[in-house]
Amino acid sequence: MLVIFALLISNRGSEDVRVEGNPIIEALIPKADSEVLRQSAVGIDLISGYEAELTINGISIPPDQINVLRDEENPRESANTGGSFGSTLNRFLYQPLGGRAVPELLGGKNCVLAEFWPISDPSARKKIEWCFTAL
């Protein structure tokens, strides 16, 4: 009885973030409920064959400000050209900088909404939201 109760409590509040057991999402950057610096990169790591859009604290990030890393061995070429879809790396990262959509993360709680979909079916969009603290 106690074990069942503990399982119910441990799953509470996790409806929004389903990374464990989700074969599409490899990582949230930064991790949910973590503490990072206000200049830290924000994004999502997906399996290959997927695209993503990011919204940080309600601000939609323009696609040209999202660095898509698809080739770990040649990250500069990957970021500039979209890389190879055969790679296992598929990270969508936003780096806060002056003059960009989000120049720096808020001090305190920040939330990210990532929408992602298979390249072969853009209508099959899914969403995941997570929050973290910036110091």
Z-matrix of the N, CA and C atoms (Angstrom, degrees):
N
C 1 1.448
C 2 1.525 1 110.44
N 3 1.331 2 116.80 1 -44.18
C 4 1.461 3 121.35 2 -179.66
C 5 1.523 4 111.14 3 -65.36
N 6 1.317 5 117.43 4 -37.12
C 7 1.466 6 121.65 5 179.28
C 8 1.528 7 110.33 6 -64.49
N 9 1.317 8 117.50 7 -43.38
C 10 1.466 9 121.44 8 179.05
C 11 1.519 10 109.84 9 -62.46
N 12 1.327 11 117.71 10 -44.04
C 13 1.460 12 121.99 11 178.41
C 14 1.524 13 110.69 12 -60.81
N 15 1.323 14 117.15 13 -42.71
C 16 1.469 15 121.20 14 179.20
C 17 1.528 16 110.63 15 -63.45
N 18 1.324 17 117.52 16 -39.14
C 19 1.465 18 120.49 17 177.81
C 20 1.521 19 111.55 18 -65.92
N 21 1.318 20 116.70 19 -40.58
C 22 1.459 21 120.03 20 178.14
C 23 1.522 22 111.20 21 -62.42
N 24 1.317 23 117.33 22 -43.05
C 25 1.465 24 121.26 23 179.48
C 26 1.520 25 110.55 24 -66.80
N 27 1.320 26 118.24 25 -41.37
C 28 1.466 27 120.81 26 -177.37
C 29 1.526 28 111.83 27 -66.16
N 30 1.339 29 118.47 28 -25.84
C 31 1.459 30 121.16 29 179.33
C 32 1.521 31 112.82 30 -90.30
N 33 1.302 32 117.07 31 -8.22
C 34 1.449 33 121.47 32 -178.31
C 35 1.521 34 110.87 33 -66.16
N 36 1.324 35 117.01 34 137.23
C 37 1.447 36 121.07 35 177.46
C 38 1.515 37 114.02 36 76.88
N 39 1.314 38 118.47 37 4.71
C 40 1.463 39 120.27 38 -177.21
C 41 1.530 40 111.98 39 -100.03
N 42 1.349 41 117.90 40 9.70
C 43 1.458 42 119.98 41 -176.85
C 44 1.527 43 111.97 42 -62.12
N 45 1.337 44 117.78 43 -34.65
C 46 1.455 45 121.09 44 -176.66
C 47 1.521 46 112.39 45 -74.09
N 48 1.309 47 118.04 46 -38.82
C 49 1.457 48 121.16 47 -174.43
C 50 1.520 49 109.30 48 -111.15
N 51 1.303 50 115.44 49 110.69
C 52 1.463 51 121.26 50 179.30
C 53 1.519 52 108.78 51 -122.65
N 54 1.308 53 116.29 52 78.98
C 55 1.456 54 120.59 53 178.45
C 56 1.518 55 108.99 54 -91.24
N 57 1.320 56 116.08 55 -46.71
C 58 1.457 57 120.05 56 179.41
C 59 1.527 58 108.95 57 -65.60
N 60 1.304 59 115.76 58 128.14
C 61 1.452 60 120.19 59 179.69
C 62 1.520 61 113.66 60 82.32
N 63 1.334 62 118.00 61 -2.07
C 64 1.458 63 121.02 62 177.25
C 65 1.528 64 107.89 63 -94.83
N 66 1.313 65 118.40 64 111.06
C 67 1.466 66 120.04 65 -174.90
C 68 1.531 67 113.95 66 -71.02
N 69 1.327 68 118.54 67 -12.62
C 70 1.464 69 121.62 68 -177.81
C 71 1.522 70 111.65 69 -86.72
N 72 1.336 71 117.16 70 -39.61
C 73 1.469 72 121.90 71 -175.26
C 74 1.522 73 110.10 72 -92.36
N 75 1.336 74 115.79 73 122.09
C 76 1.462 75 120.51 74 177.56
C 77 1.524 76 111.51 75 -94.36
N 78 1.340 77 117.91 76 -31.69
C 79 1.469 78 120.25 77 179.14
C 80 1.516 79 110.65 78 -166.33
N 81 1.330 80 114.62 79 149.98
C 82 1.458 81 122.45 80 168.70
C 83 1.516 82 106.63 81 -103.46
N 84 1.326 83 117.05 82 138.81
C 85 1.463 84 121.31 83 -176.04
C 86 1.517 85 108.42 84 -126.72
N 87 1.337 86 118.73 85 115.71
C 88 1.459 87 126.90 86 -9.20
C 89 1.527 88 110.55 87 -72.77
N 90 1.317 89 115.36 88 172.35
C 91 1.458 90 120.63 89 179.11
C 92 1.523 91 110.01 90 -63.77
N 93 1.322 92 115.79 91 151.72
C 94 1.457 93 121.34 92 176.64
C 95 1.526 94 109.90 93 -57.74
N 96 1.316 95 115.49 94 138.89
C 97 1.471 96 123.94 95 176.90
C 98 1.525 97 114.02 96 65.59
N 99 1.329 98 117.80 97 16.13
C 100 1.466 99 119.57 98 178.41
C 101 1.531 100 110.34 99 -88.31
N 102 1.331 101 116.09 100 172.35
C 103 1.463 102 122.78 101 175.57
C 104 1.520 103 108.23 102 -115.61
N 105 1.341 104 116.02 103 129.92
C 106 1.467 105 121.67 104 -177.89
C 107 1.526 106 109.25 105 -137.29
N 108 1.316 107 115.88 106 171.16
C 109 1.458 108 121.02 107 173.92
C 110 1.529 109 109.69 108 -78.91
N 111 1.326 110 117.07 109 157.84
C 112 1.467 111 121.55 110 -176.23
C 113 1.531 112 113.32 111 -67.10
N 114 1.330 113 117.97 112 -15.27
C 115 1.465 114 121.62 113 179.26
C 116 1.530 115 112.43 114 -100.38
N 117 1.318 116 117.54 115 8.52
C 118 1.470 117 121.35 116 -175.91
C 119 1.522 118 112.43 117 -68.65
N 120 1.327 119 115.33 118 148.09
C 121 1.466 120 121.54 119 176.10
C 122 1.526 121 109.82 120 -68.64
N 123 1.330 122 114.76 121 149.99
C 124 1.457 123 122.44 122 -178.70
C 125 1.525 124 107.85 123 -130.21
N 126 1.330 125 116.84 124 138.17
C 127 1.455 126 117.37 125 177.49
C 128 1.508 127 114.08 126 173.71
N 129 1.309 128 113.78 127 -162.25
C 130 1.459 129 121.29 128 -177.31
C 131 1.528 130 108.64 129 -142.67
N 132 1.313 131 115.77 130 143.95
C 133 1.464 132 122.74 131 177.61
C 134 1.527 133 107.06 132 -112.03
N 135 1.318 134 116.47 133 118.01
C 136 1.459 135 122.45 134 -177.05
C 137 1.528 136 110.56 135 -116.17
N 138 1.314 137 115.76 136 163.69
C 139 1.462 138 118.67 137 172.58
C 140 1.529 139 107.92 138 -67.19
N 141 1.321 140 117.09 139 160.96
C 142 1.464 141 120.02 140 -179.30
C 143 1.528 142 110.15 141 -65.13
N 144 1.331 143 114.55 142 153.70
C 145 1.454 144 120.17 143 179.87
C 146 1.513 145 114.12 144 93.53
N 147 1.332 146 117.28 145 8.25
C 148 1.463 147 122.13 146 -179.80
C 149 1.517 148 110.71 147 -123.20
N 150 1.325 149 115.93 148 152.17
C 151 1.462 150 124.25 149 173.27
C 152 1.518 151 107.86 150 -115.90
N 153 1.345 152 116.47 151 162.99
C 154 1.461 153 119.96 152 -179.01
C 155 1.522 154 111.01 153 -150.08
N 156 1.330 155 114.68 154 154.98
C 157 1.460 156 124.11 155 171.19
C 158 1.517 157 106.93 156 -125.53
N 159 1.326 158 116.82 157 149.45
C 160 1.459 159 121.78 158 -178.80
C 161 1.522 160 111.00 159 -122.24
N 162 1.322 161 115.43 160 142.05
C 163 1.458 162 123.24 161 171.58
C 164 1.522 163 106.20 162 -128.86
N 165 1.333 164 116.63 163 125.37
C 166 1.462 165 121.42 164 -178.49
C 167 1.518 166 108.74 165 -116.17
N 168 1.320 167 116.28 166 120.90
C 169 1.464 168 122.40 167 -179.33
C 170 1.527 169 111.55 168 50.94
N 171 1.334 170 116.19 169 41.23
C 172 1.459 171 121.64 170 177.85
C 173 1.520 172 114.92 171 82.25
N 174 1.324 173 118.55 172 -1.28
C 175 1.465 174 122.48 173 -179.61
C 176 1.529 175 109.02 174 -102.33
N 177 1.325 176 115.62 175 118.48
C 178 1.462 177 120.91 176 178.88
C 179 1.524 178 109.59 177 -71.35
N 180 1.319 179 116.39 178 130.60
C 181 1.462 180 121.80 179 -179.26
C 182 1.533 181 108.55 180 -89.54
N 183 1.337 182 117.47 181 123.02
C 184 1.468 183 119.61 182 178.43
C 185 1.535 184 110.97 183 -60.19
N 186 1.325 185 117.41 184 142.42
C 187 1.473 186 120.39 185 -178.59
C 188 1.525 187 113.87 186 -54.61
N 189 1.339 188 117.72 187 -33.65
C 190 1.464 189 119.18 188 -178.57
C 191 1.523 190 113.09 189 -74.08
N 192 1.353 191 117.39 190 -5.41
C 193 1.461 192 121.06 191 176.23
C 194 1.525 193 112.06 192 -102.89
N 195 1.320 194 116.98 193 -0.81
C 196 1.466 195 121.86 194 177.62
C 197 1.522 196 108.20 195 -97.95
N 198 1.314 197 115.40 196 122.25
C 199 1.462 198 121.86 197 179.13
C 200 1.529 199 107.69 198 -86.61
N 201 1.315 200 116.62 199 116.31
C 202 1.464 201 121.29 200 -179.99
C 203 1.519 202 107.85 201 -99.63
N 204 1.322 203 115.59 202 114.41
C 205 1.462 204 121.50 203 -178.36
C 206 1.522 205 108.40 204 -105.58
N 207 1.329 206 115.84 205 113.43
C 208 1.462 207 120.03 206 -177.80
C 209 1.513 208 113.28 207 -118.77
N 210 1.321 209 118.87 208 -7.18
C 211 1.462 210 121.23 209 -176.84
C 212 1.519 211 109.01 210 -137.06
N 213 1.332 212 116.58 211 102.43
C 214 1.460 213 121.58 212 -176.19
C 215 1.527 214 112.40 213 -64.03
N 216 1.325 215 117.65 214 -30.45
C 217 1.460 216 120.25 215 -177.80
C 218 1.521 217 112.39 216 -75.88
N 219 1.323 218 117.67 217 -23.56
C 220 1.458 219 121.29 218 179.31
C 221 1.529 220 109.09 219 -138.34
N 222 1.354 221 117.59 220 69.20
C 223 1.464 222 120.70 221 -172.75
C 224 1.524 223 114.06 222 -62.85
N 225 1.331 224 118.40 223 -34.24
C 226 1.468 225 119.43 224 -178.83
C 227 1.533 226 110.48 225 -64.99
N 228 1.327 227 116.94 226 -47.96
C 229 1.464 228 120.32 227 178.59
C 230 1.524 229 110.22 228 -64.17
N 231 1.316 230 116.45 229 -40.13
C 232 1.456 231 121.41 230 -179.95
C 233 1.520 232 111.06 231 -59.98
N 234 1.330 233 117.12 232 -45.85
C 235 1.456 234 121.41 233 -177.85
C 236 1.526 235 111.20 234 -66.11
N 237 1.320 236 117.31 235 -34.11
C 238 1.461 237 120.55 236 -177.20
C 239 1.521 238 113.60 237 -81.38
N 240 1.311 239 118.04 238 -29.27
C 241 1.463 240 119.96 239 -171.65
C 242 1.517 241 114.18 240 -117.33
N 243 1.306 242 117.97 241 -5.36
C 244 1.454 243 119.44 242 -175.87
C 245 1.507 244 112.59 243 93.06
N 246 1.316 245 117.99 244 -9.21
C 247 1.457 246 121.53 245 173.90
C 248 1.513 247 113.82 246 66.59
N 249 1.299 248 115.10 247 -161.29
C 250 1.459 249 122.51 248 -176.21
C 251 1.515 250 109.59 249 -106.83
N 252 1.315 251 117.20 250 131.21
C 253 1.458 252 119.51 251 178.40
C 254 1.519 253 112.01 252 -72.91
N 255 1.324 254 117.66 253 -9.46
C 256 1.449 255 120.77 254 177.35
C 257 1.516 256 112.31 255 -78.57
N 258 1.322 257 117.71 256 -12.87
C 259 1.456 258 122.20 257 -178.49
C 260 1.522 259 110.31 258 -72.80
N 261 1.326 260 115.81 259 156.24
C 262 1.457 261 119.73 260 176.38
C 263 1.518 262 111.06 261 -87.10
N 264 1.322 263 118.06 262 -7.56
C 265 1.454 264 122.22 263 -179.22
C 266 1.523 265 108.87 264 -92.56
N 267 1.310 266 117.10 265 135.17
C 268 1.464 267 121.34 266 -179.61
C 269 1.523 268 108.05 267 -155.36
N 270 1.337 269 116.02 268 68.25
C 271 1.468 270 121.73 269 -176.87
C 272 1.517 271 110.76 270 -98.18
N 273 1.325 272 115.13 271 136.15
C 274 1.453 273 122.79 272 176.00
C 275 1.526 274 106.28 273 -114.58
N 276 1.334 275 116.42 274 107.51
C 277 1.463 276 121.36 275 -173.19
C 278 1.519 277 111.78 276 -121.19
N 279 1.327 278 115.13 277 140.91
C 280 1.456 279 121.93 278 173.20
C 281 1.519 280 107.50 279 -117.72
N 282 1.322 281 115.87 280 129.86
C 283 1.463 282 121.57 281 178.20
C 284 1.522 283 108.18 282 -108.40
N 285 1.341 284 118.33 283 113.10
C 286 1.463 285 119.74 284 177.14
C 287 1.533 286 111.22 285 -61.44
N 288 1.327 287 116.05 286 128.99
C 289 1.465 288 122.86 287 178.53
C 290 1.522 289 108.69 288 -150.57
N 291 1.324 290 116.93 289 154.08
C 292 1.456 291 121.35 290 175.64
C 293 1.515 292 110.69 291 -55.98
N 294 1.334 293 116.84 292 140.73
C 295 1.454 294 121.39 293 179.61
C 296 1.516 295 114.48 294 84.41
N 297 1.325 296 117.60 295 -1.05
C 298 1.465 297 121.37 296 179.56
C 299 1.526 298 109.59 297 -104.48
N 300 1.327 299 116.07 298 175.35
C 301 1.467 300 122.04 299 -177.00
C 302 1.527 301 112.01 300 -53.81
N 303 1.317 302 117.28 301 -44.57
C 304 1.471 303 123.28 302 176.19
C 305 1.526 304 106.15 303 -124.61
N 306 1.356 305 117.61 304 100.77
C 307 1.465 306 119.76 305 -176.29
C 308 1.525 307 113.75 306 -67.29
N 309 1.327 308 116.66 307 -31.30
C 310 1.463 309 121.19 308 173.83
C 311 1.513 310 108.15 309 -157.83
N 312 1.313 311 115.79 310 155.56
C 313 1.459 312 120.73 311 178.11
C 314 1.516 313 109.24 312 -69.99
N 315 1.322 314 116.01 313 153.63
C 316 1.456 315 120.79 314 177.40
C 317 1.518 316 110.03 315 -69.10
N 318 1.321 317 117.03 316 145.37
C 319 1.461 318 119.31 317 170.26
C 320 1.521 319 107.49 318 -68.85
N 321 1.299 320 118.29 319 124.72
C 322 1.458 321 122.10 320 -176.63
C 323 1.518 322 111.09 321 105.34
N 324 1.342 323 115.45 322 -143.92
C 325 1.465 324 121.22 323 -173.79
C 326 1.528 325 111.75 324 -75.43
N 327 1.334 326 116.03 325 132.93
C 328 1.459 327 124.64 326 174.50
C 329 1.520 328 107.62 327 -129.08
N 330 1.338 329 116.12 328 142.10
C 331 1.461 330 119.95 329 179.14
C 332 1.524 331 110.21 330 -127.13
N 333 1.315 332 115.08 331 143.29
C 334 1.461 333 122.89 332 -178.46
C 335 1.524 334 108.62 333 -122.13
N 336 1.320 335 115.18 334 136.77
C 337 1.456 336 121.75 335 171.45
C 338 1.521 337 106.54 336 -115.85
N 339 1.310 338 116.42 337 121.49
C 340 1.467 339 121.21 338 176.13
C 341 1.522 340 108.13 339 -112.05
N 342 1.325 341 115.81 340 127.40
C 343 1.461 342 121.56 341 171.78
C 344 1.517 343 106.46 342 -105.62
N 345 1.318 344 116.44 343 133.57
C 346 1.462 345 119.81 344 -178.16
C 347 1.519 346 109.82 345 -139.64
N 348 1.333 347 114.94 346 154.22
C 349 1.451 348 120.71 347 -176.23
C 350 1.522 349 110.09 348 -157.35
N 351 1.337 350 116.84 349 155.13
C 352 1.463 351 119.42 350 175.74
C 353 1.531 352 109.35 351 -69.85
N 354 1.313 353 116.91 352 139.24
C 355 1.461 354 121.32 353 178.67
C 356 1.523 355 110.13 354 -57.00
N 357 1.317 356 116.59 355 -33.69
C 358 1.467 357 121.60 356 -178.35
C 359 1.528 358 113.32 357 -74.40
N 360 1.358 359 118.03 358 -14.57
C 361 1.469 360 120.91 359 -178.07
C 362 1.528 361 110.63 360 -148.81
N 363 1.337 362 118.04 361 79.16
C 364 1.467 363 121.35 362 -178.40
C 365 1.531 364 114.39 363 -60.13
N 366 1.330 365 117.95 364 -17.50
C 367 1.465 366 119.71 365 179.26
C 368 1.533 367 112.09 366 -78.93
N 369 1.321 368 117.88 367 -11.56
C 370 1.473 369 122.31 368 -178.38
C 371 1.529 370 110.72 369 -92.15
N 372 1.325 371 116.35 370 54.43
C 373 1.471 372 121.58 371 -177.48
C 374 1.522 373 111.52 372 -76.19
N 375 1.324 374 114.16 373 142.56
C 376 1.461 375 121.71 374 173.56
C 377 1.516 376 107.32 375 -128.95
N 378 1.329 377 116.25 376 160.09
C 379 1.462 378 121.20 377 -178.32
C 380 1.515 379 110.42 378 -128.96
N 381 1.321 380 114.49 379 149.99
C 382 1.453 381 120.83 380 171.06
C 383 1.525 382 107.08 381 -142.80
N 384 1.312 383 116.48 382 137.81
C 385 1.457 384 121.63 383 179.73
C 386 1.518 385 108.96 384 -125.98
N 387 1.336 386 115.92 385 139.73
C 388 1.452 387 120.99 386 176.47
C 389 1.516 388 108.69 387 -148.33
N 390 1.326 389 114.98 388 159.84
C 391 1.461 390 121.18 389 -179.29
C 392 1.520 391 109.96 390 -129.20
N 393 1.323 392 114.75 391 156.88
C 394 1.459 393 122.59 392 179.05
C 395 1.523 394 107.25 393 -152.20
N 396 1.315 395 116.39 394 173.67
C 397 1.462 396 121.50 395 -179.20
C 398 1.517 397 110.04 396 -113.03
N 399 1.336 398 115.66 397 131.92
C 400 1.464 399 120.85 398 175.19
C 401 1.522 400 108.04 399 -104.63
N 402 1.318 401 115.74 400 133.41
C 403 1.461 402 121.47 401 -177.53
C 404 1.516 403 111.35 402 -94.10
